[in-house]
Amino acid sequence: MLWASWTTTGVFAGRGGARTDEDGIMTGDLTVHTTWDGRQADVAVQYSGGSQWFTLAGSPVPCPSEEESRHLHQEVVEAVRAGGGACVPQHQEKGGPV
């Protein structure tokens, strides 16, 4: 089975923060984690230094390749930095934005 994961710490959420399924809007210094299982990417965030992870709204998302999942992770990091209730960008099977 294929899998990969990426973690980016010290992501300061922009104004309006990041939207999670469990905790609503999170703001401040966050850590973003993406796990790819060969079919889809799961994205979670936590307060940096915290122990509890929260599902970023829009996760999981279909993601057919490791390369595309890495690109998705970076898009999420940038979206969280931008704020505005950031969530996971949705992609088509071929990797383009919906």
Phi, psi and omega per residue, in radians:
M1 nan 2.367 3.086
L2 -1.463 2.551 2.996
W3 -2.874 2.784 3.083
A4 -2.764 2.773 3.066
S5 -2.590 2.678 3.126
W6 -2.393 2.498 3.100
T7 -2.344 2.273 3.068
T8 -2.135 2.095 3.141
T9 -1.691 2.885 3.055
G10 1.169 0.615 3.111
V11 -1.620 1.848 -3.125
F12 -1.448 2.019 -3.094
A13 -1.158 2.303 3.087
G14 -1.209 3.036 -3.132
R15 -0.912 2.217 -3.115
G16 1.713 -0.184 2.988
G17 1.068 -2.736 -3.127
A18 -2.110 2.406 -3.080
R19 -1.616 2.198 3.103
T20 -2.011 2.768 3.115
D21 -1.231 -0.681 -2.993
E22 -1.609 -0.545 -2.964
D23 -2.139 0.155 -3.110
G24 1.221 -2.438 -3.092
I25 -1.444 2.268 3.060
M26 -1.969 2.415 -3.139
T27 -2.244 2.954 3.083
G28 1.630 -2.652 -3.073
D29 -1.456 1.929 -3.063
L30 -2.052 2.792 2.977
T31 -2.006 2.343 3.140
V32 -1.929 2.298 -3.130
H33 -2.274 2.270 3.104
T34 -2.124 2.301 3.061
T35 -2.113 2.271 3.128
W36 -2.002 2.271 -3.087
D37 -1.888 0.265 -3.126
G38 1.710 -0.281 3.130
R39 -2.224 -0.640 -3.079
Q40 -2.537 2.852 3.098
A41 -1.985 2.323 3.053
D42 -1.871 2.280 -3.097
V43 -2.112 2.294 3.121
A44 -2.338 2.739 3.074
V45 -2.299 2.731 3.035
Q46 -2.569 2.789 2.987
Y47 -1.172 2.281 -3.114
S48 -0.949 2.256 -3.098
G49 1.548 -0.126 3.141
G50 -1.431 3.126 3.139
S51 -2.059 -0.270 -3.081
Q52 -1.743 2.287 3.106
W53 -1.713 2.579 3.114
F54 -2.222 2.398 3.136
T55 -1.222 2.176 3.077
L56 -1.260 2.327 -3.126
A57 -0.896 2.357 -3.128
G58 1.698 -0.129 3.133
S59 -1.652 2.498 0.035
P60 -1.439 2.918 3.133
V61 -2.309 2.403 3.084
P62 -0.995 2.384 -3.101
C63 -2.696 1.804 -2.970
P64 -1.381 -0.174 -3.119
S65 -2.471 2.733 3.102
E66 -1.079 -0.730 3.133
E67 -1.037 -0.777 3.140
E68 -1.187 -0.592 3.121
S69 -1.203 -0.619 3.074
R70 -1.137 -0.729 3.094
H71 -1.105 -0.732 3.112
L72 -1.056 -0.776 3.116
H73 -0.964 -0.814 -3.134
Q74 -1.132 -0.657 3.076
E75 -1.071 -0.711 3.132
V76 -1.133 -0.792 3.114
V77 -0.974 -0.811 -3.138
E78 -1.140 -0.663 3.121
A79 -1.142 -0.730 3.110
V80 -1.109 -0.740 3.098
R81 -1.071 -0.587 3.131
A82 -1.313 -0.481 3.129
G83 1.362 -2.513 3.130
G84 1.208 0.536 -3.102
G85 1.248 0.741 -3.062
A86 -0.891 2.468 3.044
C87 -2.441 3.121 -3.099
V88 -1.289 2.187 3.058
P89 -1.107 2.381 3.120
Q90 -1.511 2.435 -3.115
H91 -2.177 2.660 3.000
Q92 -1.387 2.918 3.135
E93 -0.967 -0.563 -3.135
K94 -1.482 0.092 3.033
G95 1.673 -0.138 -3.134
G96 -1.436 2.675 3.107
P97 -1.075 2.571 3.115
V98 -1.429 nan nan
